[in-house]
Amino acid sequence: MSDVFESARFGKKVWLTNHAIESMAKRNVTLPEVKRLIEEGSYRAQHEPHGWIFHHFESRSDNLVCAAVSTEQAIIVKTVMVNWQQREES
């Protein structure tokens, strides 16, 4: 699996950490799904430059799929999660 690709949406390279690659394998999330997640998913900032990108995939029963990311010079995917739920900000 390639650990770097270009995001047209963000105009940056996307790097997958080893932890993200392991999380993808454990949760059966494919590289094409991660690419679609990055390009089409909703972005929610936690504390810039950190945030989440999440997307509902019709073909998956374990939604939402979410990537925890850092967005400075590149999009760094730190981990990939399934059955993710947004929490209300307090």
HELIX and SHEET records of a PDB file:
HELIX    1   1 ASN A   18  ARG A   27  1                                  10    
HELIX    2   2 LEU A   31  GLU A   40  1                                  10    
SHEET    1   A 6 VAL A   4  SER A   7  0                                        
SHEET    2   A 6 LYS A  12  LEU A  16 -1                                        
SHEET    3   A 6 ILE A  75  MET A  81  1                                        
SHEET    4   A 6 VAL A  65  SER A  70 -1                                        
SHEET    5   A 6 HIS A  50  HIS A  55 -1                                        
SHEET    6   A 6 SER A  42  HIS A  47 -1                                        
END                                                                             
